[in-house]
């Protein structure tokens, strides 16, 4: 294991060993045999009382059966349990896939004693394989027996596929006289450019929030975080982000997304989601660098985001990042190819904090050497000033390495 990867694993393990718990929620992660390796592959997250629910999902025209089932159920705004598996995505399985997703949700509902309509389901893994229902049912029973307030760490591990480390974050925020807790987990290392959220993200809070406000808050947070993430420019068939709020904190219920309490919660929610997104980008398939792309002075927010995503998704830029080559020409080329307006005579490109292009010309060999040296670290920023307006955007991504090609060349073999 490379030194950087080992240190990340140790840091995540240290954080998770401290325990993350949200009042009124219990969770577990178990191995049910979907993955031949014997690793954890089924997660259960349950609220002790009925919770308000919100979700955002992939906008792909090819969706998994769990997305079909959960999208319909979460629209009612109420849920008690989330069941998720890794190793099999239950995608492109026709009517059988929907029946299997409903059966998986029904097993979770029986296990926690709630109506089937209050059970939400998600799956991730290989496309086009049948869900091994017998294993799933056994796993649900085992997970239900293992449910514990500190079980979110195991649940976070159980939803991983090609991820190297689990992603789990927690925030506490004051709402009036009450402090509420918010925790979230996420997975996704490849097939990532969400068009809603990320591959899988589950968020839980003990705050009392009405369903319409919860939906608005989750959408806002997803747009500022998950929708600003790209690993390889590919949108998954299984993208699902769910947020449950069980209200056991006893705060005055949040009924409007623009109330002072809602804005305080929104800040904590966005901050938590950005932490998860940065962890996802850092752990992208084969990634060696976490990269933040910031675009400034665009004509419109849409143009700023388009420019940032052009840079973050460019194979030429991503391979330059891997090779430590501060090739600013790749930046300008892809922005221009995206038909983004810029004033080239006043534009600026900063690579790892070093200006390498400004005033219509290269900053010179010394700047290029400084930028190349700065790129040796595990985290860096590309900043581009388009000199055409006041809009800006931030996107998180990673480099493209030999390992990414290897992982995806052998994904099903």
VEXDREN-34411 format. One record per residue (C-alpha): residue in one letter; x, y, z. Coordinates in steps of 0.1 Angstrom, whole numbers, padded with zeros to 4 digits, always signed. Each point is the difference from the previous one (the first is absolute). Example, Ala and Ser with C-alpha at 12.3 -4.5 7.8 and 13.67 -1.06 7.14 Angstrom:
a+0123-0045+0078s+0014+0034-0007
! end
This chain:
x+0000+0000+0000x+0015+0034-0010x+0010+0023+0029x-0027+0026-0009x-0027-0026-0001x+0011-0016+0032x+0000+0033+0018x-0035+0007-0012x-0013-0033+0011x+0015+0005+0035x-0015+0035+0002x-0035-0012-0010x+0003-0029+0024x+0011+0023+0028x-0030+0023-0006x-0025-0029-0003x+0013-0018+0031x-0012+0030+0020x-0036-0009-0009x-0026+0021-0018x-0035-0001+0013x-0032+0020-0007x-0027-0002+0027x-0029-0022-0010x+0019-0018-0028x+0017-0034+0000x+0021-0015-0027x+0019-0031-0010x+0022-0015-0027x+0003-0037-0006x+0015-0025-0025x-0028-0019-0017x+0020-0017-0028x-0007+0022-0030x+0037+0008-0001x+0020-0032-0003x+0028+0017+0021x-0021-0003+0032x+0001+0038+0004x-0029+0020+0015x-0026+0004-0028x-0034+0008+0016x-0009+0031+0020x-0030+0008+0021x-0008+0034+0014x-0032+0002+0021x-0018+0028+0019x-0016-0009+0033x-0030+0021-0010x-0015+0009-0034x+0021+0026-0017x-0005+0027-0026x+0018-0011-0032x+0014+0017-0031x+0020-0013-0029x+0017+0010-0032x+0007-0025-0027x+0018-0006-0033x-0014+0017-0031x+0014-0027-0022x-0025-0016-0024x+0014-0034+0012x-0008-0005+0037x+0002-0028+0024x-0031-0016+0015x+0009+0013+0035x-0002+0036-0014x-0034-0007-0015x-0013-0014+0033x+0015+0025+0023x-0008+0031-0021x-0037-0009+0002x+0001-0007+0038x+0021+0030+0010x-0025+0023-0018x-0024-0007+0029x+0025+0017+0023x+0001-0027+0027x+0024-0029+0008x+0013-0022+0028x+0028-0020-0016x+0026+0000-0028x+0014-0033-0012x+0029+0000-0025x+0023-0026-0015x+0033+0001-0019x+0013-0024-0025x-0032-0001-0022x-0018+0031-0013x-0032-0017-0011x+0000+0019-0032x-0015-0011-0034x-0018-0030+0016x-0035+0009-0013x-0030-0009+0021x+0020-0024+0021x+0022+0028+0011x-0029+0021+0013x-0014-0031+0018x+0034-0007+0016x+0004+0036+0011x-0035-0001+0016x+0008-0033+0017x+0032+0014+0013x-0018+0030+0014x-0028-0022+0014x+0026-0021+0019x+0014+0032+0016x-0035+0012+0009x-0007-0033+0017x+0033+0001+0019x-0007+0034+0016x-0038-0003+0002x-0012+0027-0024x-0023+0001-0030x+0017-0010-0033x-0006+0035-0014x+0023+0014+0027x+0030-0022-0012x+0024+0016-0025x+0024-0021-0020x+0033+0006-0019x+0025-0022-0018x+0034+0005-0016x+0024-0022-0019x+0001-0019-0033x-0028+0007-0025x-0021-0028-0014x+0003-0026+0027x-0030-0014+0020x-0002+0009+0036x+0007-0031+0022x-0032+0004+0021x+0006-0029+0024x+0033+0015+0010x-0015+0035+0003x-0028-0012+0022x+0024-0018+0023x+0022+0031+0000x-0030+0022+0010x-0008-0022+0029x+0036+0000+0012x+0003+0038-0004x-0033+0005+0019x+0015-0020+0029x+0031+0021-0001x-0016+0034-0002x+0017+0024+0024x+0002+0038+0006x+0037-0001-0010x-0005-0022-0030x+0003+0026-0027x+0037-0007-0004x-0007-0036-0010x-0029+0011-0023x+0024+0024-0017x+0024-0029-0007x-0028-0023-0013x-0009+0022-0029x+0035+0002-0015x+0008-0014-0034x+0034+0011-0015x+0004+0026+0027x+0031-0005+0022x-0013+0017+0031x-0034+0007+0015x-0014+0036+0001x-0018+0012+0031x-0005+0035+0014x-0019+0016+0028x-0011+0035+0010x-0018+0015+0029x-0019+0033-0004x-0019+0022+0024x-0037+0006-0010x-0014+0025+0025x+0006-0016+0034x+0005-0035-0013x+0031-0016-0014x-0007-0025-0028x+0023-0026-0015x+0005-0008-0037x+0020-0029-0014x+0006-0013-0034x+0017-0027-0020x+0008-0003-0037x+0017-0023-0025x+0011+0003-0035x+0034-0003-0016x-0008-0004-0037x-0029+0007-0024x-0003+0033+0017x-0013+0032-0014x-0033+0002+0019x-0029+0017-0016x-0018+0002+0033x+0021-0013+0029x+0027-0026+0002x-0001-0038-0005x-0013-0006+0035x-0003+0024+0029x-0020-0005+0031x-0005+0029+0024x-0019-0001+0034x-0008+0027+0026x-0020+0002+0032x-0013+0034-0010x-0038+0005-0006x-0005+0012-0036x-0031+0000-0021x+0002-0020-0032x-0003+0029-0024x+0028+0019+0017x+0021-0032+0003x-0003-0006-0038x+0011+0036-0007x+0029-0002+0024x+0013-0032-0015x-0003+0012-0036x+0018+0032+0009x+0028-0019+0018x+0003-0025-0029x+0004+0028-0026x+0028+0015+0021x+0019-0032+0007x-0009-0033-0017x-0008+0016-0033x+0034+0017+0000x+0019-0033+0002x+0014-0019-0030x+0024-0029-0001x-0004-0011-0036x-0029+0019-0015x-0023-0030+0002x-0035+0002+0017x-0010-0032+0018x-0032-0019-0005x-0003-0003+0038x+0005+0036+0013x-0019+0004+0032x+0002+0025+0029x-0024-0004+0029x-0005+0022+0030x-0021-0011+0030x-0010+0024+0029x-0016-0017+0030x-0006+0030+0022x+0011-0016+0033x+0022+0031+0008x-0032+0018+0009x+0008+0032-0018x-0028+0023-0012x-0009-0017-0034x+0015+0017-0031x-0029+0006-0023x+0016+0023-0026x+0033-0004-0018x+0008+0038+0003x-0006+0003+0038x+0030+0010+0022x+0001-0036+0015x-0002-0015-0035x+0029+0022-0012x+0021-0011+0030x-0008-0037-0007x+0007+0006-0038x+0035+0013+0008x+0008-0031+0020x-0015-0023-0026x+0020+0016-0029x+0032+0000+0020x-0005-0037+0009x-0008-0009-0037x+0031+0019-0012x+0021-0020+0024x-0014-0032-0014x+0006+0012-0036x+0036+0008+0007x+0005-0034+0015x-0016-0016-0031x+0022+0019-0024x+0031-0008+0021x-0009-0037-0002x-0009-0001-0037x+0010-0032-0018x+0038+0002-0004x+0001+0035+0012x+0033+0014+0014x-0012+0036+0004x-0030+0019+0013x-0006+0029-0024x-0021+0031+0006x-0009+0019-0032x-0011+0036+0006x-0012+0023-0028x-0004+0037+0006x-0013+0030-0019x-0023-0018-0024x-0030+0017-0017x-0026-0023+0017x+0000-0027+0026x-0009-0026-0027x+0031+0010-0020x+0022-0001+0031x-0012-0036+0008x+0004-0011-0036x+0035+0013-0001x+0009-0017+0033x-0015-0033-0011x+0017+0002-0034x+0033+0003+0019x-0008-0027+0026x-0011-0025-0027x+0027+0006-0025x+0020-0032-0006x+0029+0022-0010x-0001+0021+0032x-0005-0031+0022x+0030-0018-0015x+0021+0032+0004x-0010+0001+0036x+0011-0036+0005x+0033+0007-0018x+0007+0032+0020x+0000+0021-0032x-0014+0035+0005x-0011+0002-0036x-0022+0032+0000x-0006-0005-0038x-0023-0029+0009x-0021+0022+0022x-0005+0027-0026x-0006-0025-0028x-0029-0018+0019x-0016+0033+0012x+0000+0013-0036x-0013-0033-0014x-0029+0004+0024x-0008+0033-0016x+0004+0018+0033x+0005+0038-0003x+0033+0013+0013x+0023+0030-0006x+0032-0017-0009x+0021+0032+0003x-0011+0003+0037x-0006-0036+0009x+0021-0018+0026x+0008-0037+0008x+0014-0010+0033x+0013-0036+0004x+0006-0011+0036x-0001+0036+0011x+0026+0012-0026x-0010+0024-0028x+0011-0018-0032x-0020+0020-0025x-0010+0037+0003x-0004+0030-0022x-0003-0020-0032x+0033-0018+0004x+0019-0027+0019x+0014+0010+0033x+0034-0015-0009x+0021-0031+0007x+0007+0009+0037x-0038+0002+0007x-0004-0033-0018x+0027-0016+0022x-0015+0013+0032x-0035-0013-0010x+0015-0034-0009x+0016-0003+0034x-0032+0010+0017x-0019-0027-0018x+0019-0027+0018x-0023+0002+0030x-0033-0020+0004x-0022+0030-0003x+0000+0030-0024x-0021+0027-0015x-0005+0012-0036x-0014+0036+0000x-0011+0017-0032x-0010+0037-0003x-0020+0005-0032x-0001+0038+0003x-0035+0003-0013x-0023+0005+0030x-0007-0008+0036x-0013-0036+0000x+0021-0029+0015x-0002-0037+0005x+0019-0027+0019x+0003-0037-0011x+0019-0029+0017x+0017-0027-0020x+0032-0021-0001x+0027-0010-0024x-0001-0029-0025x+0026-0026+0006x+0011-0034-0014x-0019-0016+0029x-0033+0015-0012x+0004-0017-0033x+0009-0033+0017x-0030+0000+0023x-0025+0007-0028x+0017-0022-0025x-0005-0030+0023x-0033+0011+0018x-0021-0031-0008x+0029-0025-0006
! end
